[in-house]
Amino acid sequence: MPPRPRHNQPSKRAQLNEAARLADRLQQAGYTKRDIARIIDRDPSLVSQFYTRNKGAAFVPALQQVLNAVETGGITDLPGLAAIAARHTTRRTTASGARARVRTRALLITPTGSGTGRVGAQAIASGSSRLRPLIAEAARQGLRLAFTVRLAKTGYLHPSGSRTDSPGIRRDVIQRADHTEERSYGSAQTGGHDAADFARRVDAAGGDVTAAVHQWLVDTGRIRPDAHILHLEVRTWRPR
């Protein structure tokens, strides 16, 4: 028996909350959910929850100001829109009136400066945003960092174990059965990288950690421009 026609039911779009409606208008203006997530400095999954779980009320003022900047102010770049959103984003409060903690995965840096953050394919596709606080805090503390990437073997420009590719840490090349390879860049023994420099690179990439690491690997002649990072790990430590 065919399903009965449904009458007098509002359309799904009519049931969207204000955050979702504003996100829709930004998408009509050419921005993706990933872009909107960067603008409000949150994970893209939260933007999806505007539609599926009625989330986003706290971001309505910020989204309204961002939309106004796009439609009437002519501001289109993500860093500029993110700065506007930050000025109009208010933190949730608890029942006692205290500011609620942002629910994110903790990225702990110990008193010795050691910290680690890892992301997989889904987080990498959205810019590895959960690694950004780790890099920013490492920069604030004047730490060093190293990172490990995994991508298809054909994406690397140098052969496995090449000293040109990763001097002094050739043992940190891991080959996998799926024709991908993990390589590490920087270590406490070789001095690693300046966290402040990488934080600036991430800021220049609009907060996209994946893009910043990818650009460094391309700029230094280590990977092909069309290579895709499949896994990313960042480690920090305090210089001696």
N, C-alpha and C positions, 0 to 999 in steps of 0.2 A: 504494500500500500504506500503510495507516495506521501511524503510529509505534508502535514497541513500547513497552509500558508499562515504566516504570523502577521497579525494586524496590530496596529497601534503600539508598536515597539520602536523606541528611538533607535536611530542608527548608532553603530559603534562609535563613530566619530563624534556624535553629539554627546556621548557620555565621557569624553576625554576631560581630564582635569585641566586647570589653567596652565600648569607647567607643560603638559603634553601639547596643548594648543599653541603655546609660544614656541615650543620646539618644532612643531610642524611648520610654523611660519618661517623659522630660521632655515629649515630644510628647503622650503620653497624658494628662499633667497640664495640657495646654493651651498649651504653648510650641511655636513653629514652629522650623524649622531656622535661620531668620534670627535668631530670639530667642536660640537657643543660641550662634550665632556671636557675637552681641553680648556674651553672658555671658562667653565665653572670649576675647573681644577678637581674633577672627580673622575672615577672610572666610567667608561662607556656603559657598563652594565646598569649603572644608576639611571642613565638617560632612558634606557629601555624600560626600566621600572616605572617611569612616568606613565607609560602606556599600560603596563601589565599589573602593577601593584599600587597604582594611585599615589606614587611617591612624587616628591619635587616641590611641595608647597613652600619650603624654605628658600627655594631658588627663584620663585616667581618675580620678586622685585628686581633681582639681578637680570633675569631673562628679559623683562620688560625694558630695562635700560639698554641692554645689548641690542635688542630688536630696534629700539628707537635710534640708537647710534648707527645701525646698518641702514635703516630706511630713510632717515632724515639727516644724519650727521656725516654720511659718507665714509664712516670708519669700517674697514673690511678686514684688516689684518688680525690674526688670532691673538697675538700678544696685546694689541691695543684693546681688543674686546675683553680679553681676560682681565686686564687692569680695571676696566669699567665694572665687570662682574664682581671682582673682589671687593670693590667699595660698597657694593649693595647686597652682599651675601651675609646673612645673619646666622649665627650658630643656633642650633636647637637648644632648648633649656629642659632641665629635668623637672619633676614635680615640685621640687623645693626651690626652683628658680635658678639653680646653678647652670652654667654652660655645660651642655652635653659633650661627651667625647666623640670625635669623629670615628666611625667604625671602619678602621682600616687594619690591614695586617701589620703587626708591629715589626719595625726594622731596628733592632737594637745595636747600638755601638757601645762596646764595653769601655771601662776606664783605660784600657790599654790601646784603645782605638780600633780594635778588631770588630768588624761587622760584615755580614754577608746577606745578599739578596739575590734570589733566583726567580726567573720568570720563564714560562713556556710559551707555546705557540699562540694561545689566545691572548695573553697579556702583551706579547710582542706585537701582535697585529694592532693593538690599541696604543702602542707607544711605550710599553713598559712603564707606565706612569707610577706604579708602586715603588720603583727603584729611585725615582727622582728625590724623595725625601732623604734617602740614604746618602746619595751623592751630595745633596745640598748640605747635610749635616757634616759630612766628611770634609767638605770645603770650608765650612765654618770653623772646624776644629784644626784645620791645617794638616789633614791626613794625606796619606798616599793611597792609591787604589790600583787594583788590577782587575782584569775581567777575562772571562772565558766565553767564547762563542762556539756555536755548532752550526755548520751549514754543509751543503753538499760539497763533496771533495772537489768537484769541477768548479766551484766558486772561488777557490783559493788560487792565487797567482804563483805562489812558490810551492815547491814539493814538500811533502811531509817531513818535518824535522829540520827544515832549512834554518840556518843561523840568521839569514837575512830576514826571515819572517818573524822569528821569536827568539832573539839572542839569549843564550844562557839557560833557557828552560825548555829545551827540546823534548825532555822526558814527559812534558805535559801535553803531548799530542795523543788523543784517544781516537782510534778508528772504530767505527761501528758497522754492524752488518747491513744497515740500510743505506750504505754508501755515503754516509755523512761523517764528518770529522770534527772533533772538539780541539780547539787550540787556545792556549792561554797567552795573554799579553800582559807582562809585568809580574813582578813578584818582589817579596821583601829582599831577596838576594840581589836582584838586578836594579832595585830602587823604585820600580813601579812608575806610576803616573801621578802628576799633581792633581788632586781632587778638585782644586779650585779651577784649574784649566778645563777639566771635564764638565764641571758645573756650568761654566760659561758656554761651553759647546751645547749643553742641553738647553740652556736658556735661549741660545740663538736658534735652536731647532724648535722653538715653541713648546718646550717641555717634553719633547719626544726623545726619550732615552735611546730607543732603538735606532732612530734616524741619526742621532749624534754619534753613536758607536759605529754605525755603518759608514757614515761619512769619514770618520777617522781612519777606518780600515781602507777605504777607497783612496783617501788623500795620501796615505802612507804606502800605497802600492801593494797592499796585502790581499785584497779581494777584488773580484770583478764588480763593476757598478750594478749589474743586474742580479747579483747574488742575494739570497734571502736568509737572514738570520733565523734559526729555528729554536735556539736556546741561548739564554744570556744569563750570566752570573757575574755579580760585582762583589769584590772583596776589598776591605779597607784595613789599614793599620797605621800606627803612629810612627813616624820616622825617628830613627835613633840619633 
